[in-house]
Amino acid sequence: MREVDATIARRLESGVPLVGEVARYIISAGGKRLRPVLLLLTCGALGCASTQRFNLAAVVEFIHTATLLHDDVVDESTLRRGRATANEVFGNPASVLVGDFLYSRAFQMMVETDSMRVMQILADATNVIAEGEVLQLMNMHDAALDQAAYLRVIRSKTAKLFEASSRLAAVLAGAPAALEDACAEYGLSLGTAFQVIDDVLDYDGDAAEMGKNLGDDLREGKATLPLILAMQAATPGEATTIRNAIETGSTAELAGIVDIVRRCGALEGTRAAAAEQAQRAVDAARAFPPNEYTNSLLELAAQLLQRRS
């Protein structure tokens, strides 16, 4: 990861000062770097020591960071990772355009692998992520969204880059098709579990630990799984309260809605859905060679279920 961070710092250089300033601002905020970690651990599990793993780990982090810059503009977010969002500090135009710079820099870097397969995986992933963003936009304020539609969005918007990260490692390692597919399944399931738990924390987390405002999903009119399950289990009156809040994006009843979500078992149901996805990741990882890196990937799937931020 030190090598990845060095690569990120080196490739953020631009002749336009504002580009580097905005990009460094959001990347220096830290974050979990899960996608680069996933790519490196999977390379380790498959015995791949190619130096391109550092380059591609930086690429997936650039693509992820670009989506964050654009997301915060679309969602009108003001807080991420415990400090003001880039759009809050630099304005919406700078955030969107620097997000575009990160996308294009990522594509410059992936060309250096001289692999059409690598480019195909990342181009397809970036396209699916964009479709997921649009799909989520279409679903805003839709209180009739069901669990299947919810999962479709998060698999496109969030889990796809996890899948690409682990698949890229398999490609670098020259793994056979069956093992590559197992790596991709691990990443997809891990990414899905990650996002499901993230949605739990919007109603069961600590704002200081999470570094974002609780209730942001509700304010944005997102019908996440805790709300979907709560509307199914709550009384008709309580379900109406949640439905109205989703449709209007109002957080006036946030405290009451959090109480409903916690009281009716929706959080437990959502955590169970995340556990199911984590188990799918564990099952996929059983195809990996037994070593310390594979053990770390198995631990990672288990630890995601315990995260509080």
N, C-alpha and C positions, 0 to 999 in steps of 0.2 A: 504493500500500500504506500510505503514511502516513495517507491519508484513511480507509482501511479500519480501521487500528488506532485512529484517533480515534473512529470510529463504534462499534467494539467497546467501547472504554473507556466511552463515553457510555451505551451500551445495557446495560451490566452493572450500572448503578445499580439498587439495590433498597432498599426500606424495611426489609428484614431484613438486618442486617449480615453474618451468616454466609453468606448467598447470594453477596454480592459478594466476600467473602473467599475462599471456595472457588473460585469461578469465576475470579477474578483469579489465584489461585495456579497453576491449570493452564494458563491462557492465557498468563500471563507467562513460563512455562517456555520459550516460543519455539516451536520446531517450524518446519516448512518452509513453512507457509501455502500449500501447493500448490493447494488447491482455490480459494481466493480469487485466487491468481495466475493460475490457469487461466481463471477467469471474466473477469478484467480483460484478459488477453492476447487472449482470443477476442473480447471487445468491441472491442479495438483493431484486430484483424485485420479485423473487419467494419465498422469505421468508426462504432461506436456510442459516443456521448459522454454518454449519459443518466446523470444523477447517481444513478439507482437502482442503477447497477452497484456502487457502494460499499455501499449497503444490502444488496444480495443477496450480495455477497462476504462481508460480516459474517454474514449468515444461514447460509451454507454452513459457515462456520468454527464458528458456534455449534452447528450440528447435529453436525458432526464432533467437537467437544469434548465434547458430551453423550455420544456413543457411546464416547469414551475413558474418561469417568468411569464409565460402566456396565460397559465391558469390564474395567477394572482390578478392579472388585468381583467380577465373574463369574470372572475368571481368577486372583483372589487375587494380583495383581501387586504388587510392592513398589518397583519402580524404573521410571521413565519419563523420557526426556530428561535423564538424568544425575542425577535427584534423586528423593526419595521420592514415591510416587504420592499423590494427594489422599486416597484411602481409607486409606493408611498414616498420614497426618498428621491427618486430620479424622474418620476412621472411615467405615465402610460406609454407615450411614444418611444422613449428610450428603452423601456423594458421589452416591448414587442420587437424592436429592431435588434437589440442585443440578443434576444432569443433567436432571431433569424440568423445572426452571426454565428451563434453556437451550433445551430443545425448545420450551417454550411461548412464551418470548421470541422465538425465531426465527419462530414462526407469527404472533405479533403484528406483527413487522416485515414479513413477506411480505404481510400484508393491506394494508400501506401502498402497495404497488405498484398496488393496485386492478386486478389482473389475475387472472382466474380461471385462465388458462393457466399463469401463474407458480405459483399455489397448487397446481394439479394436478401440475405437475412435481415440486415439493418434497414434497407430500403423498405422491405415489406413491413417490418416492425414499426417504423416511423409512420407509414401510411395507416396501419391499423390503429395506432395511438391517436392519430388525427381524426379518424372515423369515430373512435370512442369518445373523443372530446365533443364532437358534433352530436353524437347520440345522447350524451349526457345533457347537452344544451337542450335538445328536443324534449328530454324527459323532465326538465326543470318544472317544478310546481305541479307535477302529475302524481296525485295521491293514489291513483289506481295502479301504479307500477307494481308488478309482482316480483317474486324472488328470482325467477328465471331471467327477466329483463334486467334486473339489478346486476346479476352475475355476468350477463353479457357485456354490460358497460365496464365493469371493473376488470374483466379479463382482457378487454381491448385497451382500456385507458391505462391501467397499472400493470397487470400481470404480463402483458405482451413483452415488455422490455426485460422483465425477469427471465422469461422464456428465451428471448434472444440471447441474453447474456450467457446462459448455461449452454445453449446450442452452439454459440460461437466457440466456446471452449472445446466442445467435441469436434468441431470442424478443424480447429487449430491442431488438435491431437490426432487427427486422421482417424477418428473412431468409426467403426462400422455403423451402418444405418440404424440398427436396433438400439445400439448404445446411445447414438445421437438422439434418437427419439425419447429414450429414457431420461436423458439430460434435459431435453425440452419439457417433458412432462413434470420433472422435478421443479424446474423454474416457474412454469405456469401455475402449478399448484401452490408453490411457496408464495408467489406474488399475489395470488388470490387470497390466501390465508392472511397475508400481511395487510391487504386493504380491508378485509372484513374486520380484523382487529382494530385497524385505524378508525373504522366507522363506529365500533363499540366505544372507543375512547372519547368520541365527541359527546357521549352521554355518561361516561363513567371514568373520565380521566381528570387529571389535574392540569389546569391551564398553564401553571408555571413550569411543570415538567414537560408538557407537550410543546410549549412555545407557540401556541396558537389559541385563538379565542374559542371557548366551548360554545356550542350552539351554532357555529359557522355553517354547518351543513343545513340546518333548519332555515337559517336566514337566507341561504342561497336556494331554498326550495327543493333540496335534494331528498328524495324518498329513499333513504338508506335502509339496510336490513333491520336495524333495531326498530325503526319506525314501522316498517312493513309488518314485522312480527307483532309489534305492540297493537297495531290496528286490528289484527286478527284475534288477539287475546283479550283486549280491553272491552269494557262495556260500550254499548252503542254511543253513549254520550262522550266517553273518553276518546273513542275512535273519531268522532266528529271534531273534537278539539284538535287532534293531531292532523286530521285531514285539512281543516281550515288553515292551520299554521303552515303546512306544506304549500297549499295553493296560494297563500298570500305572502309567504316568506316572512311572516311576523314571528318575532321572538318574545312577544309580550307575555305569552303563556309558557315560556321556556321552563321555568322552575316546575310548573305543574306537569309538563310533558315529560321532563326528566324523571319525575316521581312515578308517572304512569309506566314509562319504559322500564324502570327498575323494579317496580312492584309486580308487573304482570308476567315476568319471566322472559321478556324479549332479549335482555342482555345474555342470559344463559343460553337461549336458543341461538343467538348470533355467535356466541363463543363456540357452541357445538358445531355450527356450520364451518367456522374457521378450523376447528380441530379435525373435521372431516377432510378438509383440503390439505392440512398439514400431514395427515396420515397418507394421503395420496402421494405427497412428496416423498415421505419416508419409504413407501412401497416402491416408488420409481428408483430411489437411490440404492435399493438392494441389488440393482444390476451393475453398480459401480464396483471397481476393484476394492477389496478391503484394505484400507490404509488410514492414516491419521487425518487425511483431508476428507475422506468419505465420512469418517466419524464426526468431523466438524460440521459437515453438511447435515448430518442427522441431528446433531445438537441444535443447529440453527433452526431447523423446522420445529423442534420442541420449544426453544426459547421464544420464538415469535408469539406463541400463545400466552406467554407471561409478561409481554411488554406493557409498560405503563406510559410510554411516551413515543 
